[in-house]
């Protein structure tokens, strides 16, 4: 059965808020899917799925991480933690498709024997096994607000470790000023027509200034909701930079390089006028095509019915990070 529902404009903030290129690619995919009569649910219709059926599927390929202490300094936010049933089936992971409903496609991400290569301007270049990372860096839980540039938000209980622990381990040289993070990419593994979004500048790459990476808020997540990361969230290790828009948090990291100059990044290369390198959450600086003053809190029902909240400067983390940006 062909199951493609085109949401009306009032139901789909995603259309207002996604880069034109990505949106056009998405439109192309939709057209070809309709032409081919492919049976697929391609748009994020939250609240229309049977939640009890999908819950166990959403955490497929994950294992519990028992007894991880919650860091009391990162335990309080001004709103409830988003239910996993919403957070884990409303994702951006363009390697697996141009919609929010990629969680099934993302299951083809091969996470066995995962390695992360660290190089560039460091005294101790090395390659870590993911198991080694989990053992070497003490894991903790942190509850963070998460604000996407598309003006939706969540509250997420991540498990992982501060990025500064990795900096201490590899010892960057004094020449290192920036850091480049590269996501896994293999065009053979994305799944089917339209999903390659082939004209995009793969692999997905993000970057930080080294002082930003060293800030206590900057986090590598290896888990979420008490378990290892589901693939759709960027298993087995991803970045979480809570004071920046969500696109700065590259998923499924395979390489980290310390550099003496600012690296080119995925969205900044694609649409430089819309997605800056710094990308700090800033309610007073609108995106060229929409306001950033408020955000919709991901929840049940159609997206446009989600609660709207004011957006906070630095996503509420200004007291910890604003000094990084004083000139
Ligand atoms: N990382 C990769 N490799 N590919 C992506 O498409 N999307 C980014 C970011 N990291 C993306 C990525 C964007 S736009 C957002 S908002 C967050 O991942 C979404 O994270 P989540 O799906 O875990 O909520």
Boltz pocket constraint, residues with backbone or C-beta under 6 A from the ligand:
constraints:
  - pocket:
      binder: B
      contacts: [[A, 87], [A, 90], [A, 91], [A, 92], [A, 93], [A, 94], [A, 95], [A, 147], [A, 148], [A, 149], [A, 183], [A, 184], [A, 204], [A, 232], [A, 233], [A, 234], [A, 246], [A, 247], [A, 248], [A, 249], [A, 250], [A, 251], [A, 252]]
      max_distance: 6.0
